[in-house]
Amino acid sequence: MPVLPDLRVLLRLGDFRRLLAVRLLSQGADGVYQVALATYVVFSPEKQTSAAAIAAAMAVLLLPYSLVGPFAGVLLDRWRRRQVFLYGNLLRALLACGTAVLMVSGVPDWLFYASALCVTAVNRFVLAGLSAALPRVVDAERLVLANSLSPTAGTLAATAGGGLAFVLRLAVSDSDVAVILLGALLYLGAALVSLRIAPTLLGPDGAAVHPRLRQALGGTARGLALGVRHLLEPERRPAARALTAMTLMRFCYGALTVMVLMLCRYALADDTDEGLTLLGLALGASGAGFFAAAVLTPWTAGRLGPGRWIVACAAGAAVLEPALGLPFATAPMLVAAFVLGLTTQGAKIATDTIVQSSVDDRFRGRIFSVYDVLFNVAFVGAAALAAVMLPSDGRSAALVVLVALVYGVVAATMARFTPQ
């Protein structure tokens, strides 16, 4: 399938463009908000951040998704997804403004984390809904290409949002509050753009789109059990294997993220401003890798198959990650950020395609929510492991080698079960 002609056709689809605009604004706001949190928690000059402190912050912000995620899936299979984008982004804009107020109020850290948790918890509904809604605005023939363009464009928007946050923070006297308010404005923009999408277009189908809250909560366990049972049916096993592989790759990415944060904070920079600049370069390199994945994946997945492309991504990371990571130097680290951006996003595009192609529409919402839960648990578990293994400056050869071994296991296992 020629990429450029189909890409032009895809971008001519008005509903796809509108859904993409919601994603770009929403994830751009996520990037702004996350950088504001990182600079406030990790790079404040008065804070002596450790790997354990970073892991604790990630646990506070991410582990509760394990509670929110299942409810998000069941509700996404009942609520109008367009309405989730509208009200979810409006709520996040309001909550982000509340976070800005807390930053200047001298409140205890736990209250600040609670506010940030509320913003990111709503994020589970929005991101899972965007993935579940994508097959409603493109045909099956172009689904791989749509999965390359849409989530990758969202990730690039988050990276661009993070870069914009860095620039704004330097321009407005290191004000994290101004950055948070910029994120709130972008969330508001995403809500307004969602109004251009027809309320019923994005599904789900069926009459029970507005259940009573008690009925929805009471049916959560039953709905999840049905979703997992659906995923474990013999014809869905490729999707289950792809989700497992992607979860392990997310584990690797989480461990390396903590290591890069520590390296930028202490080992490779003389002060916090230089560390923030270096972190921004690493984010930019990773974003370039995401873009490369969007360009390469339709071509490679079309010829190798999505499963074999996951094998190639994991195998490439297994070889290149230790080669570039063990020097613990700036230039190799930036190259590694590009490589891991490419391999992680390439595998994610393939996984999304496998899941969307294998799972019935009525189960997509809850399965993508389980997908998010697996991502978050893997990321926090990796951060906890990194907190144990990393020294104070972030240099740990053992962690680099362990991550390479996990990538290798993923590649070998997927190669064994993926048909030629």
N, C-alpha and C positions, 0 to 999 in steps of 0.2 A: 504494500500500500504506500504510494508516494506520500511523503510527509507534508511537503509544502502545499500541494493542492488541497489536501484534506484539512490542513490547518486553516487555509483560507475559507473553506466551506464551514468549518467549525466556528470561526469567528463571525461568519455571517448570520449565525443562529442567534436571534435576539435574546431568547430566554437563557441560552448558555452565557452570552455576554453579561447579562444582568446578574446571573448567579455568580459568575466570575468576579464581577465588581463587588458584590457583597463579600466574597472571600478576600479579595485584595484589601479592602478597607478594614475588614475585621482583623485579619492576620497582621496587617500593617500596624494596627493599634496594639495587638498583642506584642509585637516587637518593641514598640515604644514603651509599653508598660513593663515588660520584662527587663529592659535595660535600666529603667528607673529603679526597679527593685534591686537589680544586681549592684548598681552603683551605690545605692543607699545601704545595702546590707553587707556587701563584700568589699567595696572600694572606698568606703568612707575613711579618711585618714585617721580618725580617732579610733577606728575598730581594728583590732588585731585578729583578723579572720584566720581560722584554721580549717583544715579539710573536714573535721568533725562538725564545725559550725555550718559549713556549706551543706553538708549532708543533712543536718538537722533542719535547715531552712527548706531544703528540697522535700524532706519528709512532711513538714508542716503544710507545704503548698501542694504536694502531689498525692500523698497517700490517701487523703480523704476522697480523691477521685474514685477510689475503689468502692466507696459507698455511693457516690453520686452517679457513677457510670452505669450501673445496672438500671437504676431508675430512669436515667436519660434514655436508654435503649427502649425500654417498654413504652415510655411516654412518646418517644419519637415515632413509634409505630402506631400511635393513636392521634397525636396532635398534628395539625397542619404545619408542615415544615416551614412554610413561608412565615407563619406567625411566630415560630421559634426564633427565626432570624430577626424579625422586627422587635419583639418584646425582649429577647435576650440581649440584643445590642443596646437597646434603650436602658435596660437595667444595668448593664456593665458601664455605660457612660455615667450613670448616677453613682454607682459604687466607686468608680475610679475617682470621682470628685471627692467622695468621702475619704478615700485613701490619702488624697492630697491634703485634706484638712488634718488628718492624723499625723502626717509628717511634720507639720509645723506646730503641733500641740504638745509635744513632749510626752506622749502617752507611753505606757509600757509596751515592750516589743510584742507581747502576745496579742495585744489588741490590733497592732499594725498587721501582724500575720493573719489574724482573723479577717480583716478587711480585704487583704490581698487574696485570701482563700476564696472569699465570696465571688470576686471578679473571675478568678480562674475556674471556679466550679461551674459557672454559667458557660464558660468556654467549652466544656464537654458537650453540652447540648448543641452549640452552634457548629463545632467542627464535625461531630458525628452526623449532624443533619446535612451538612454540605456534602459529605461523602455519600450518604444514602440518597440524596436528591439528584446527584449527577446523572444516573441513568435515565432520569425523567426528562432531560433536556437534550440528550444526544442519542443517536442510534447505536446499536450494538457494534456495528462495523467500525465506528470511530471511538469506541470506549477506551481503548488503550491510549490513543492520542489524547483524548480528553483527560485521562488520568495522568498523562505526562504534563500537560499544560496547566491544569487547574490546581492540583495540590502543590506542584512545584512553583507555580506563579505565586501561590499563597505563601510558601516558604520564603521565596525571594522578597515578597512584600514585607514579611516579618523581618528579614535581614535589612531591607531598606529602612524600615521603621526604626530598627535598632540604630542604624547609622545616623538617621535624622535625630534620634534622641541624643546621641553623642554630641552632634554638632550643636543642638539646642542647649544642652547642659553647659557646654563651654561658652556659648554666646550669652547666656543669661546667668552669669555669676554662679555657676555650678548648682543651679536650682533644679533639684529633682522634682519639685512641685510643678514647675512649668512643663516639664516632660510628661508628668502624669496627666495634666490638663490637656496636653496635645493628644494623648491617647484617648481621653474621654471624647474629644471632638471627633476623632476618627471613628470611634464606636457609634457616635450619633450619625455620622455620615453613612455607615453601613446600614443602620436601621432605616434611614430615609430611602436609600437605594432599593432595599427589599420591598418597599411599597410599589415598585414598578413591576413586580412579579405577581401574576394572578394567584389569589389565595389557594386555589385548589390544584394548581399545576404540579407542584412538587410532591404531592401525595401526603400521606399514604391513601390508598383507595379504601373504600368501606364506609359504613355508616358510623362506626364508633370512633369518631375523631375527637370528640370532646367528652371523655368519660369523667365521672365524678372522681375526685382525688382519692377517696377511700378505695374505690374499685381499682384505680390504677395502681396504688401502692400495694393493695392486697394481692394483685395479680402479678407482681414483679417476679417473685420466685418461680411461679409457674411459667411465666413468659420466658424467663432466662433458661429454664430447664428445656423448654421446647426449642429455643434457639440453639442451645448447645447440642441437643439431640439432632437437630437438623444439620448442624455443622459436622457431626460425627457419622452421618450416613455415608455409606461407601462411596457414592458419587461426589461427596463433598470433601473427601480426604485430602485432595490437593490443596484446598483452602485451609484446612486445619494444619497441614505441614507448613504452608507458607506463613501462616500466623505465628507458628512456633519459631520458625527461622527468623522472622522479623523481630520477635520479642527478644531473642538472644542477641541479635545485632543491635537492638536498642540498649540492651544491657552493656554491651561494649561501648557504645556511644556515650552512655551515662558516665561510666568510669573515666573515659578519656576527657569528658567535659570538666569533671572536677579537677583532674590533673592539669588541664590547660588553664583553668581559673587560678590554681595555685602557682603555676609557673609564671603567669602574667602578673600575679600580685607580688611575688617575692623573687623568683629565680632569674627572670629575664628582664626585669625592669628595676630602675633605681628609685622610683617613687610611684604613687598611685596614678598620677596623670599619665605617666609613660606606660604604666600597666594597662590603663583603660585604652590608650591608643593601640597598644599591641593586641588587646582583646578585640578591638574593632577591626584590625587587619585580619585576625583569625576568622572573625565572623564574615568578613568580605570574601576571604578565600573559600570558606565553606559555601557561601552563597554562589560563588562561581561554579563550585562543584555541583550544586543543585541545578543550576542552569544547564551545565554540560549533561547531567543525567536526563533532563527534559528533552534535550536534542537527540541524545544517543538511544534512549530507551525504546521509542517507537520502532526504530530501525532494528536494533539488536533483539528486542523481545519478539518482533515480528519474524525474525529468522531463527533465533534460538528457541523461542518459546519463553513465556514468563518465568517458568521454573528454572530453566537453564540459565537465564539471565541472573536470577538470584544466586545460583551457584557461582557464576563468573564474578559477581560483585563481592561475595563473601571470600572467594579465593584470592581476589586481588587485594582486598583489605588484609587478609592473613599474611600475605607476602610483604606488602608495602608498609603496613603500620609499624612493625618493629624496625624496618630499615630506616624509616624517617623519624621514628619516635625516640630511639635509643640515644641519638646524639644529644638530646635535650638542648637544642639550639634553635634560634629564632627562624632562620630560613627553612630548615627541614620541617619545623612545626607548621609553618604556613602551607608548605606543600602537602603535608599530611592532612591539614584541615580541608584542602581542596579534594584530595583523594577520598577522604571519609565522607565528605559531602556528596560526592558523585556516587560512591558505592551504596551509602545508606539510602539516599533518595532514589537511586535506580532500583534497589531492592524493594523499597516501599511502593513505588509505582507498580511494579510487577505484582506485589502482594495485593494491593488494592484491586487490580484488574482480576486476579484469580478469585478473590472473594466476591466481587461484584458479579462475575460471570457464573459463579457456582451457587450463589445463595439467592433464594426467592426474595422478591421485593418486600413481602410482608415480614421477613426476618432481618432485613438489612440493618435497620436502625439498631436493634438490640445487639447484633453481632459486631457492628462497628463500635458500639459502646464497650463491649467486652474487649475488643481490639485496643481501645484507648486505656482501659483498666490494665491490661497486660503491659502496655507501654509504660504506664506510670509506675507500676510495681517494679518492673525491670529497671527503670531508671533510678528509682530510690534505692533499690537493693544494690545496684552498682555504686551509687554514691556512698552507701554505708560501707561497702567493701573497700572503696577507695580511701575512706576516712581511716580505716584500719591499716591499710598498706602504705599510704603516702607519708613521707617525712614532711617536715615543716616547709621545705622549699618546693615540694611537688615532684621531685625527681625520684622515680621508682622504676627500675628496670624490670623488677618482678611483675609489676602491674602491666607493663607494656607487653611482656612475653605472655602473660595469662590471657590478655585480650586477643592476641594473635592466635593462640590455641583455640579459643572459643570460635573465632571466625573460621578457623580450619575445620573444626567439627561441624559447623553449619554447612560449609561447602561440601564436605564429604557426605554428610547425611542426605542433603537435598539431591546430590548427584546420584546417590544410590536409588532413591525413590522416584526420580523424575525420568520419564521415558525419553529416549533419544529422539 
